Amino acid sequence: MHYIPPAVHVIGSITSKHGFKGTLHIRWDDDDLIPEEGDFLFVLIDQKGVPFRILKMNSTSELVDLEFIDSEEKAKDLLGKAVGLDQSLIPENHLHTALDNFTLEDINSTFKGTITALKEYPGQLMLHVLCENREYLIPYVEEWIRETHIKSRTLIMDLPEGLIDSDHHEYHEN
């Protein structure tokens, strides 16, 4: 059994290094979700969230020391990378309101649509996604979510084959 990284809810990015001991400067996109010392922060490396424990943060939470990043060289490798939290740790009500008007992209196809609503159906949360004047209903399945970007308002999902074929939408006359 191999490690499957969790879906990452992107909450900021590493903008620069600070000093010579690997301290990183992080720009947070979502002030409500800044982690604390001892939490795991996921750095997106090759589309996968790599967990690093937060050892120390300054009072404004902008300067962060991550476990194993203890030199200028190691810090350099992380510059410009997005950082986030494990999606499953984000309070659900935070996500519901946050996802409206997000762009949903599928990593397996060219599908790209706008999320118009997240609605509760019996046994399943469904995303209502508008793409080229068609509305698609896409199950909100955490395992399918690869990344959530607050700044660019993008949700990147790994949708199963056949889900967004032509027979899974409703036509709307405008």
PyMOL CGO cylinders between C-alpha atoms (Angstrom):
from pymol import cmd
from pymol.cgo import CYLINDER

trace = [
    CYLINDER, 0.00, 0.00, 0.00, 1.47, 3.33, -0.98, 0.3, 1, 1, 1, 1, 1, 1,
    CYLINDER, 1.47, 3.33, -0.98, 0.86, 6.77, 0.46, 0.3, 1, 1, 1, 1, 1, 1,
    CYLINDER, 0.86, 6.77, 0.46, -1.88, 8.71, -1.31, 0.3, 1, 1, 1, 1, 1, 1,
    CYLINDER, -1.88, 8.71, -1.31, -1.48, 12.41, -0.64, 0.3, 1, 1, 1, 1, 1, 1,
    CYLINDER, -1.48, 12.41, -0.64, -4.67, 14.13, 0.50, 0.3, 1, 1, 1, 1, 1, 1,
    CYLINDER, -4.67, 14.13, 0.50, -6.50, 16.66, -1.62, 0.3, 1, 1, 1, 1, 1, 1,
    CYLINDER, -6.50, 16.66, -1.62, -4.86, 20.00, -0.88, 0.3, 1, 1, 1, 1, 1, 1,
    CYLINDER, -4.86, 20.00, -0.88, -6.83, 23.18, -0.23, 0.3, 1, 1, 1, 1, 1, 1,
    CYLINDER, -6.83, 23.18, -0.23, -4.37, 25.85, -1.40, 0.3, 1, 1, 1, 1, 1, 1,
    CYLINDER, -4.37, 25.85, -1.40, -4.20, 28.74, 1.06, 0.3, 1, 1, 1, 1, 1, 1,
    CYLINDER, -4.20, 28.74, 1.06, -1.06, 30.58, 0.02, 0.3, 1, 1, 1, 1, 1, 1,
    CYLINDER, -1.06, 30.58, 0.02, 2.32, 30.47, -1.65, 0.3, 1, 1, 1, 1, 1, 1,
    CYLINDER, 2.32, 30.47, -1.65, 5.98, 30.64, -0.74, 0.3, 1, 1, 1, 1, 1, 1,
    CYLINDER, 5.98, 30.64, -0.74, 7.18, 34.01, -1.99, 0.3, 1, 1, 1, 1, 1, 1,
    CYLINDER, 7.18, 34.01, -1.99, 10.77, 34.21, -0.77, 0.3, 1, 1, 1, 1, 1, 1,
    CYLINDER, 10.77, 34.21, -0.77, 13.32, 32.86, 1.65, 0.3, 1, 1, 1, 1, 1, 1,
    CYLINDER, 13.32, 32.86, 1.65, 14.35, 34.72, 4.77, 0.3, 1, 1, 1, 1, 1, 1,
    CYLINDER, 14.35, 34.72, 4.77, 17.86, 34.48, 6.16, 0.3, 1, 1, 1, 1, 1, 1,
    CYLINDER, 17.86, 34.48, 6.16, 20.15, 31.46, 5.74, 0.3, 1, 1, 1, 1, 1, 1,
    CYLINDER, 20.15, 31.46, 5.74, 18.50, 28.77, 7.88, 0.3, 1, 1, 1, 1, 1, 1,
    CYLINDER, 18.50, 28.77, 7.88, 15.67, 27.84, 5.54, 0.3, 1, 1, 1, 1, 1, 1,
    CYLINDER, 15.67, 27.84, 5.54, 13.01, 30.20, 6.90, 0.3, 1, 1, 1, 1, 1, 1,
    CYLINDER, 13.01, 30.20, 6.90, 10.34, 30.85, 4.28, 0.3, 1, 1, 1, 1, 1, 1,
    CYLINDER, 10.34, 30.85, 4.28, 8.15, 33.88, 3.66, 0.3, 1, 1, 1, 1, 1, 1,
    CYLINDER, 8.15, 33.88, 3.66, 4.57, 32.78, 2.91, 0.3, 1, 1, 1, 1, 1, 1,
    CYLINDER, 4.57, 32.78, 2.91, 1.81, 34.91, 1.45, 0.3, 1, 1, 1, 1, 1, 1,
    CYLINDER, 1.81, 34.91, 1.45, -1.54, 33.66, 2.80, 0.3, 1, 1, 1, 1, 1, 1,
    CYLINDER, -1.54, 33.66, 2.80, -4.60, 33.93, 0.52, 0.3, 1, 1, 1, 1, 1, 1,
    CYLINDER, -4.60, 33.93, 0.52, -7.15, 32.99, 3.15, 0.3, 1, 1, 1, 1, 1, 1,
    CYLINDER, -7.15, 32.99, 3.15, -6.70, 34.58, 6.57, 0.3, 1, 1, 1, 1, 1, 1,
    CYLINDER, -6.70, 34.58, 6.57, -9.34, 32.32, 8.12, 0.3, 1, 1, 1, 1, 1, 1,
    CYLINDER, -9.34, 32.32, 8.12, -7.31, 29.19, 7.44, 0.3, 1, 1, 1, 1, 1, 1,
    CYLINDER, -7.31, 29.19, 7.44, -3.76, 29.99, 8.56, 0.3, 1, 1, 1, 1, 1, 1,
    CYLINDER, -3.76, 29.99, 8.56, -2.33, 26.87, 10.26, 0.3, 1, 1, 1, 1, 1, 1,
    CYLINDER, -2.33, 26.87, 10.26, -0.50, 26.86, 13.57, 0.3, 1, 1, 1, 1, 1, 1,
    CYLINDER, -0.50, 26.86, 13.57, 2.86, 25.62, 14.82, 0.3, 1, 1, 1, 1, 1, 1,
    CYLINDER, 2.86, 25.62, 14.82, 2.83, 21.84, 14.93, 0.3, 1, 1, 1, 1, 1, 1,
    CYLINDER, 2.83, 21.84, 14.93, 0.32, 21.56, 12.05, 0.3, 1, 1, 1, 1, 1, 1,
    CYLINDER, 0.32, 21.56, 12.05, 1.23, 20.05, 8.72, 0.3, 1, 1, 1, 1, 1, 1,
    CYLINDER, 1.23, 20.05, 8.72, 1.51, 22.41, 5.78, 0.3, 1, 1, 1, 1, 1, 1,
    CYLINDER, 1.51, 22.41, 5.78, 1.40, 20.79, 2.36, 0.3, 1, 1, 1, 1, 1, 1,
    CYLINDER, 1.40, 20.79, 2.36, 3.73, 22.14, -0.31, 0.3, 1, 1, 1, 1, 1, 1,
    CYLINDER, 3.73, 22.14, -0.31, 2.59, 21.36, -3.85, 0.3, 1, 1, 1, 1, 1, 1,
    CYLINDER, 2.59, 21.36, -3.85, 5.50, 19.64, -5.60, 0.3, 1, 1, 1, 1, 1, 1,
    CYLINDER, 5.50, 19.64, -5.60, 4.76, 18.02, -8.99, 0.3, 1, 1, 1, 1, 1, 1,
    CYLINDER, 4.76, 18.02, -8.99, 0.98, 18.35, -8.40, 0.3, 1, 1, 1, 1, 1, 1,
    CYLINDER, 0.98, 18.35, -8.40, 1.19, 16.47, -5.10, 0.3, 1, 1, 1, 1, 1, 1,
    CYLINDER, 1.19, 16.47, -5.10, 0.92, 17.83, -1.59, 0.3, 1, 1, 1, 1, 1, 1,
    CYLINDER, 0.92, 17.83, -1.59, 4.10, 17.05, 0.34, 0.3, 1, 1, 1, 1, 1, 1,
    CYLINDER, 4.10, 17.05, 0.34, 3.58, 17.44, 4.11, 0.3, 1, 1, 1, 1, 1, 1,
    CYLINDER, 3.58, 17.44, 4.11, 5.98, 19.48, 6.24, 0.3, 1, 1, 1, 1, 1, 1,
    CYLINDER, 5.98, 19.48, 6.24, 5.44, 20.06, 9.96, 0.3, 1, 1, 1, 1, 1, 1,
    CYLINDER, 5.44, 20.06, 9.96, 5.46, 23.73, 10.93, 0.3, 1, 1, 1, 1, 1, 1,
    CYLINDER, 5.46, 23.73, 10.93, 8.17, 24.19, 13.55, 0.3, 1, 1, 1, 1, 1, 1,
    CYLINDER, 8.17, 24.19, 13.55, 7.95, 27.94, 14.07, 0.3, 1, 1, 1, 1, 1, 1,
    CYLINDER, 7.95, 27.94, 14.07, 6.01, 30.98, 12.84, 0.3, 1, 1, 1, 1, 1, 1,
    CYLINDER, 6.01, 30.98, 12.84, 6.49, 34.65, 13.59, 0.3, 1, 1, 1, 1, 1, 1,
    CYLINDER, 6.49, 34.65, 13.59, 3.68, 36.74, 15.09, 0.3, 1, 1, 1, 1, 1, 1,
    CYLINDER, 3.68, 36.74, 15.09, 2.25, 37.72, 11.68, 0.3, 1, 1, 1, 1, 1, 1,
    CYLINDER, 2.25, 37.72, 11.68, 2.53, 34.09, 10.45, 0.3, 1, 1, 1, 1, 1, 1,
    CYLINDER, 2.53, 34.09, 10.45, 4.46, 35.29, 7.39, 0.3, 1, 1, 1, 1, 1, 1,
    CYLINDER, 4.46, 35.29, 7.39, 7.81, 33.79, 8.33, 0.3, 1, 1, 1, 1, 1, 1,
    CYLINDER, 7.81, 33.79, 8.33, 7.63, 30.04, 8.70, 0.3, 1, 1, 1, 1, 1, 1,
    CYLINDER, 7.63, 30.04, 8.70, 10.17, 27.35, 9.59, 0.3, 1, 1, 1, 1, 1, 1,
    CYLINDER, 10.17, 27.35, 9.59, 9.29, 23.93, 8.18, 0.3, 1, 1, 1, 1, 1, 1,
    CYLINDER, 9.29, 23.93, 8.18, 10.73, 20.65, 9.38, 0.3, 1, 1, 1, 1, 1, 1,
    CYLINDER, 10.73, 20.65, 9.38, 13.68, 19.46, 7.23, 0.3, 1, 1, 1, 1, 1, 1,
    CYLINDER, 13.68, 19.46, 7.23, 13.97, 22.83, 5.43, 0.3, 1, 1, 1, 1, 1, 1,
    CYLINDER, 13.97, 22.83, 5.43, 17.06, 23.95, 7.26, 0.3, 1, 1, 1, 1, 1, 1,
    CYLINDER, 17.06, 23.95, 7.26, 19.27, 25.55, 4.62, 0.3, 1, 1, 1, 1, 1, 1,
    CYLINDER, 19.27, 25.55, 4.62, 19.12, 28.25, 1.97, 0.3, 1, 1, 1, 1, 1, 1,
    CYLINDER, 19.12, 28.25, 1.97, 19.44, 25.57, -0.76, 0.3, 1, 1, 1, 1, 1, 1,
    CYLINDER, 19.44, 25.57, -0.76, 16.44, 23.58, 0.48, 0.3, 1, 1, 1, 1, 1, 1,
    CYLINDER, 16.44, 23.58, 0.48, 14.42, 26.79, 0.86, 0.3, 1, 1, 1, 1, 1, 1,
    CYLINDER, 14.42, 26.79, 0.86, 15.29, 27.83, -2.73, 0.3, 1, 1, 1, 1, 1, 1,
    CYLINDER, 15.29, 27.83, -2.73, 13.70, 24.63, -4.10, 0.3, 1, 1, 1, 1, 1, 1,
    CYLINDER, 13.70, 24.63, -4.10, 10.35, 25.63, -2.61, 0.3, 1, 1, 1, 1, 1, 1,
    CYLINDER, 10.35, 25.63, -2.61, 10.18, 29.22, -3.89, 0.3, 1, 1, 1, 1, 1, 1,
    CYLINDER, 10.18, 29.22, -3.89, 7.01, 29.98, -5.80, 0.3, 1, 1, 1, 1, 1, 1,
    CYLINDER, 7.01, 29.98, -5.80, 5.30, 26.77, -4.69, 0.3, 1, 1, 1, 1, 1, 1,
    CYLINDER, 5.30, 26.77, -4.69, 1.71, 26.79, -3.51, 0.3, 1, 1, 1, 1, 1, 1,
    CYLINDER, 1.71, 26.79, -3.51, 1.00, 25.69, 0.06, 0.3, 1, 1, 1, 1, 1, 1,
    CYLINDER, 1.00, 25.69, 0.06, -2.17, 24.32, 1.55, 0.3, 1, 1, 1, 1, 1, 1,
    CYLINDER, -2.17, 24.32, 1.55, -3.96, 22.24, 4.12, 0.3, 1, 1, 1, 1, 1, 1,
    CYLINDER, -3.96, 22.24, 4.12, -5.43, 18.78, 3.97, 0.3, 1, 1, 1, 1, 1, 1,
    CYLINDER, -5.43, 18.78, 3.97, -8.83, 19.35, 2.35, 0.3, 1, 1, 1, 1, 1, 1,
    CYLINDER, -8.83, 19.35, 2.35, -10.56, 17.12, 4.92, 0.3, 1, 1, 1, 1, 1, 1,
    CYLINDER, -10.56, 17.12, 4.92, -9.53, 19.53, 7.73, 0.3, 1, 1, 1, 1, 1, 1,
    CYLINDER, -9.53, 19.53, 7.73, -11.33, 22.51, 6.17, 0.3, 1, 1, 1, 1, 1, 1,
    CYLINDER, -11.33, 22.51, 6.17, -14.67, 23.15, 7.91, 0.3, 1, 1, 1, 1, 1, 1,
    CYLINDER, -14.67, 23.15, 7.91, -17.43, 22.12, 5.53, 0.3, 1, 1, 1, 1, 1, 1,
    CYLINDER, -17.43, 22.12, 5.53, -19.41, 25.35, 5.83, 0.3, 1, 1, 1, 1, 1, 1,
    CYLINDER, -19.41, 25.35, 5.83, -16.26, 27.25, 4.86, 0.3, 1, 1, 1, 1, 1, 1,
    CYLINDER, -16.26, 27.25, 4.86, -16.12, 25.27, 1.61, 0.3, 1, 1, 1, 1, 1, 1,
    CYLINDER, -16.12, 25.27, 1.61, -19.81, 25.56, 0.75, 0.3, 1, 1, 1, 1, 1, 1,
    CYLINDER, -19.81, 25.56, 0.75, -19.79, 29.32, 0.58, 0.3, 1, 1, 1, 1, 1, 1,
    CYLINDER, -19.79, 29.32, 0.58, -16.25, 29.41, -0.77, 0.3, 1, 1, 1, 1, 1, 1,
    CYLINDER, -16.25, 29.41, -0.77, -16.91, 27.32, -3.90, 0.3, 1, 1, 1, 1, 1, 1,
    CYLINDER, -16.91, 27.32, -3.90, -19.56, 29.52, -5.55, 0.3, 1, 1, 1, 1, 1, 1,
    CYLINDER, -19.56, 29.52, -5.55, -18.31, 30.91, -8.86, 0.3, 1, 1, 1, 1, 1, 1,
    CYLINDER, -18.31, 30.91, -8.86, -15.17, 28.80, -8.73, 0.3, 1, 1, 1, 1, 1, 1,
    CYLINDER, -15.17, 28.80, -8.73, -13.92, 27.35, -11.99, 0.3, 1, 1, 1, 1, 1, 1,
    CYLINDER, -13.92, 27.35, -11.99, -13.93, 23.57, -12.00, 0.3, 1, 1, 1, 1, 1, 1,
    CYLINDER, -13.93, 23.57, -12.00, -11.24, 21.93, -14.13, 0.3, 1, 1, 1, 1, 1, 1,
    CYLINDER, -11.24, 21.93, -14.13, -10.79, 18.23, -14.80, 0.3, 1, 1, 1, 1, 1, 1,
    CYLINDER, -10.79, 18.23, -14.80, -7.17, 17.04, -14.91, 0.3, 1, 1, 1, 1, 1, 1,
    CYLINDER, -7.17, 17.04, -14.91, -8.08, 14.26, -17.37, 0.3, 1, 1, 1, 1, 1, 1,
    CYLINDER, -8.08, 14.26, -17.37, -9.80, 16.36, -20.04, 0.3, 1, 1, 1, 1, 1, 1,
    CYLINDER, -9.80, 16.36, -20.04, -10.35, 19.87, -21.32, 0.3, 1, 1, 1, 1, 1, 1,
    CYLINDER, -10.35, 19.87, -21.32, -13.55, 20.20, -19.26, 0.3, 1, 1, 1, 1, 1, 1,
    CYLINDER, -13.55, 20.20, -19.26, -13.77, 23.59, -17.58, 0.3, 1, 1, 1, 1, 1, 1,
    CYLINDER, -13.77, 23.59, -17.58, -16.93, 25.05, -16.08, 0.3, 1, 1, 1, 1, 1, 1,
    CYLINDER, -16.93, 25.05, -16.08, -18.23, 27.47, -13.48, 0.3, 1, 1, 1, 1, 1, 1,
    CYLINDER, -18.23, 27.47, -13.48, -19.61, 26.15, -10.20, 0.3, 1, 1, 1, 1, 1, 1,
    CYLINDER, -19.61, 26.15, -10.20, -23.02, 27.80, -9.73, 0.3, 1, 1, 1, 1, 1, 1,
    CYLINDER, -23.02, 27.80, -9.73, -24.07, 25.91, -6.60, 0.3, 1, 1, 1, 1, 1, 1,
    CYLINDER, -24.07, 25.91, -6.60, -23.25, 23.13, -4.18, 0.3, 1, 1, 1, 1, 1, 1,
    CYLINDER, -23.25, 23.13, -4.18, -26.48, 21.37, -3.21, 0.3, 1, 1, 1, 1, 1, 1,
    CYLINDER, -26.48, 21.37, -3.21, -27.38, 18.55, -0.88, 0.3, 1, 1, 1, 1, 1, 1,
    CYLINDER, -27.38, 18.55, -0.88, -29.09, 15.63, -2.62, 0.3, 1, 1, 1, 1, 1, 1,
    CYLINDER, -29.09, 15.63, -2.62, -30.10, 12.42, -0.82, 0.3, 1, 1, 1, 1, 1, 1,
    CYLINDER, -30.10, 12.42, -0.82, -26.82, 10.86, 0.23, 0.3, 1, 1, 1, 1, 1, 1,
    CYLINDER, -26.82, 10.86, 0.23, -24.66, 13.11, -1.92, 0.3, 1, 1, 1, 1, 1, 1,
    CYLINDER, -24.66, 13.11, -1.92, -23.46, 16.69, -2.26, 0.3, 1, 1, 1, 1, 1, 1,
    CYLINDER, -23.46, 16.69, -2.26, -23.63, 17.77, -5.91, 0.3, 1, 1, 1, 1, 1, 1,
    CYLINDER, -23.63, 17.77, -5.91, -21.81, 20.55, -7.69, 0.3, 1, 1, 1, 1, 1, 1,
    CYLINDER, -21.81, 20.55, -7.69, -23.88, 22.39, -10.29, 0.3, 1, 1, 1, 1, 1, 1,
    CYLINDER, -23.88, 22.39, -10.29, -21.40, 23.29, -13.01, 0.3, 1, 1, 1, 1, 1, 1,
    CYLINDER, -21.40, 23.29, -13.01, -22.18, 25.46, -16.02, 0.3, 1, 1, 1, 1, 1, 1,
    CYLINDER, -22.18, 25.46, -16.02, -20.11, 24.77, -19.13, 0.3, 1, 1, 1, 1, 1, 1,
    CYLINDER, -20.11, 24.77, -19.13, -20.95, 26.07, -22.61, 0.3, 1, 1, 1, 1, 1, 1,
    CYLINDER, -20.95, 26.07, -22.61, -24.64, 26.71, -21.71, 0.3, 1, 1, 1, 1, 1, 1,
    CYLINDER, -24.64, 26.71, -21.71, -25.08, 23.23, -20.28, 0.3, 1, 1, 1, 1, 1, 1,
    CYLINDER, -25.08, 23.23, -20.28, -25.47, 22.43, -16.62, 0.3, 1, 1, 1, 1, 1, 1,
    CYLINDER, -25.47, 22.43, -16.62, -23.61, 19.40, -15.31, 0.3, 1, 1, 1, 1, 1, 1,
    CYLINDER, -23.61, 19.40, -15.31, -24.27, 17.73, -11.98, 0.3, 1, 1, 1, 1, 1, 1,
    CYLINDER, -24.27, 17.73, -11.98, -20.98, 16.50, -10.57, 0.3, 1, 1, 1, 1, 1, 1,
    CYLINDER, -20.98, 16.50, -10.57, -20.83, 14.60, -7.27, 0.3, 1, 1, 1, 1, 1, 1,
    CYLINDER, -20.83, 14.60, -7.27, -18.75, 16.39, -4.67, 0.3, 1, 1, 1, 1, 1, 1,
    CYLINDER, -18.75, 16.39, -4.67, -16.34, 13.58, -3.77, 0.3, 1, 1, 1, 1, 1, 1,
    CYLINDER, -16.34, 13.58, -3.77, -13.34, 14.64, -1.68, 0.3, 1, 1, 1, 1, 1, 1,
    CYLINDER, -13.34, 14.64, -1.68, -11.15, 11.88, -3.13, 0.3, 1, 1, 1, 1, 1, 1,
    CYLINDER, -11.15, 11.88, -3.13, -11.60, 13.44, -6.59, 0.3, 1, 1, 1, 1, 1, 1,
    CYLINDER, -11.60, 13.44, -6.59, -10.36, 16.87, -5.52, 0.3, 1, 1, 1, 1, 1, 1,
    CYLINDER, -10.36, 16.87, -5.52, -6.70, 17.45, -6.31, 0.3, 1, 1, 1, 1, 1, 1,
    CYLINDER, -6.70, 17.45, -6.31, -6.28, 21.16, -5.55, 0.3, 1, 1, 1, 1, 1, 1,
    CYLINDER, -6.28, 21.16, -5.55, -8.33, 24.14, -4.44, 0.3, 1, 1, 1, 1, 1, 1,
    CYLINDER, -8.33, 24.14, -4.44, -6.93, 27.58, -5.30, 0.3, 1, 1, 1, 1, 1, 1,
    CYLINDER, -6.93, 27.58, -5.30, -8.52, 30.45, -3.38, 0.3, 1, 1, 1, 1, 1, 1,
    CYLINDER, -8.52, 30.45, -3.38, -6.80, 33.31, -5.26, 0.3, 1, 1, 1, 1, 1, 1,
    CYLINDER, -6.80, 33.31, -5.26, -7.63, 32.12, -8.78, 0.3, 1, 1, 1, 1, 1, 1,
    CYLINDER, -7.63, 32.12, -8.78, -10.92, 30.54, -7.55, 0.3, 1, 1, 1, 1, 1, 1,
    CYLINDER, -10.92, 30.54, -7.55, -10.18, 27.21, -9.20, 0.3, 1, 1, 1, 1, 1, 1,
    CYLINDER, -10.18, 27.21, -9.20, -11.11, 23.70, -8.12, 0.3, 1, 1, 1, 1, 1, 1,
    CYLINDER, -11.11, 23.70, -8.12, -9.07, 20.98, -9.86, 0.3, 1, 1, 1, 1, 1, 1,
    CYLINDER, -9.07, 20.98, -9.86, -10.68, 17.56, -9.82, 0.3, 1, 1, 1, 1, 1, 1,
    CYLINDER, -10.68, 17.56, -9.82, -9.80, 14.10, -11.08, 0.3, 1, 1, 1, 1, 1, 1,
    CYLINDER, -9.80, 14.10, -11.08, -13.18, 13.17, -12.56, 0.3, 1, 1, 1, 1, 1, 1,
    CYLINDER, -13.18, 13.17, -12.56, -13.88, 9.52, -13.42, 0.3, 1, 1, 1, 1, 1, 1,
    CYLINDER, -13.88, 9.52, -13.42, -14.03, 8.72, -17.11, 0.3, 1, 1, 1, 1, 1, 1,
    CYLINDER, -14.03, 8.72, -17.11, -17.51, 9.05, -18.58, 0.3, 1, 1, 1, 1, 1, 1,
    CYLINDER, -17.51, 9.05, -18.58, -18.84, 11.38, -15.89, 0.3, 1, 1, 1, 1, 1, 1,
    CYLINDER, -18.84, 11.38, -15.89, -18.95, 14.45, -18.10, 0.3, 1, 1, 1, 1, 1, 1,
    CYLINDER, -18.95, 14.45, -18.10, -19.95, 12.75, -21.34, 0.3, 1, 1, 1, 1, 1, 1,
    CYLINDER, -19.95, 12.75, -21.34, -22.84, 14.27, -23.25, 0.3, 1, 1, 1, 1, 1, 1,
    CYLINDER, -22.84, 14.27, -23.25, -25.51, 12.24, -21.46, 0.3, 1, 1, 1, 1, 1, 1,
    CYLINDER, -25.51, 12.24, -21.46, -24.78, 13.67, -18.00, 0.3, 1, 1, 1, 1, 1, 1,
    CYLINDER, -24.78, 13.67, -18.00, -26.03, 17.20, -18.47, 0.3, 1, 1, 1, 1, 1, 1,
    CYLINDER, -26.03, 17.20, -18.47, -29.29, 19.05, -18.66, 0.3, 1, 1, 1, 1, 1, 1,
    CYLINDER, -29.29, 19.05, -18.66, -29.97, 21.46, -21.50, 0.3, 1, 1, 1, 1, 1, 1,
    CYLINDER, -29.97, 21.46, -21.50, -30.92, 25.02, -20.65, 0.3, 1, 1, 1, 1, 1, 1,
    CYLINDER, -30.92, 25.02, -20.65, -32.40, 27.47, -23.11, 0.3, 1, 1, 1, 1, 1, 1,
    CYLINDER, -32.40, 27.47, -23.11, -31.05, 30.96, -22.63, 0.3, 1, 1, 1, 1, 1, 1,
]
cmd.load_cgo(trace, "trace")
